[in-house]
Amino acid sequence: MMVLDAPRASRRNRWIFRTAAALAASAAINRYRTGRAERAHPPRGRFVEIDGLRLHLRDAGVGRPVVLIHGNMLSSADFVLSGVVDRLAAHHRVLAFDRPGFGWSPRPRDRAWDAAAQADLLLRAWRRLGIDRPIVVAHSYGATVAAALALNHPGAVSGAVLLGGYFYPTPRADIGVALPTATPILGDLLRHTVSPLVGQALMPMMERQMFAPCPVPAAMSRELASGLYMRPAQIGAISQDAVSMISAAAAMQPRYREMRLPLVLLAGTEDRVVTPAMHSLRLATELTGAALRLVPGVGHMLHHADPDAVVAAVAEVSRPPALPR
């Protein structure tokens, strides 16, 4: 019997050895590609340190402050390449942060980074920079973080423009993909071996989904192909945010009526990533005084398709409230 099992054991050992060798090779390739991407695309902004965490941001312009919070998978570069930073900086001081784990901001593993924790960190960061009661412009999951800011820190924000925001606990197909890479141990193994290679191969398809029905801007396509967005650490942040998105929205949903600030909700009518009817439209009907602006013919990345709509919405929330007659 042992003689019969020997070839089988030998095949199993060869399979284990080859798998381990392939994973080690993948890890080495990813380590090299991460280093190459970071050397080719160094930080373009400045850093502010909060409890030992160096948070990266872009800081431009002068005037009434506006804080920009990007969505999942992206970084502050998204708002730069869309033209929103330059347009707003003509009349405002604009601070575009890399959320923890994205761009050049690390995500320490000694704490949970749900929407509320990220909101707390961003508030402390802009206060460290001497910013008081800014207008917040936030996209997608960034809008979830902005909602946590408005609810947990009343008065800290003077107004908000929320773009393609996710506000209610609706089913999401990306959770099934994100869950393994968000899981301890297994996630570490995947993020450093196969996930970056698979993710970079799928990036063109993901781009088209985000921008559809509009074409992907060439500058944004180059940015997403830079290698920065599929680094192991950023894949971890992407996965963790995707997995925590539903629970964050569920926790805040009963409290939305507590929000008391000038608010404009912007959404693309063709958004298939975060459906406007299930999120922006629903929140607009729930909040008295919230303005809903639908941008026709564009999808989830509406700030690229119509950055002037974002500027107009910021101007709208900047106006002082009308005096009663």
Secondary structure, 3 states (H helix, E strand, C coil): CHHHHHHHHHHHHHHHHHHHHHHHHHHHHHHHHHHHHHHHCCCCCEEEEECCEEEEEEEECCCEEEEEECCCCCCCHHHHHHCHHHHHHCCEEEEEECCCCCCCCCCCCCCCCCHHHHHHHHHHHHHHCCCCCCEEEEECHHHHHHHHHHHHCCCCCCEEEEECCCCCCCCCCHHHHHHHHHCCCHHHHHHHCHHHHHHHHHHHHHHHHHHCCCCCCHHHHHHHCCCCCCCHHHHHHHHHHHHHHHHHHHHHHHHHHHCCCCEEEEEECCCCCCCHHHCHHHHHHHCCCCEEEEECCCCCCHHHHCHHHHHHHHHHHHCCCCCCC
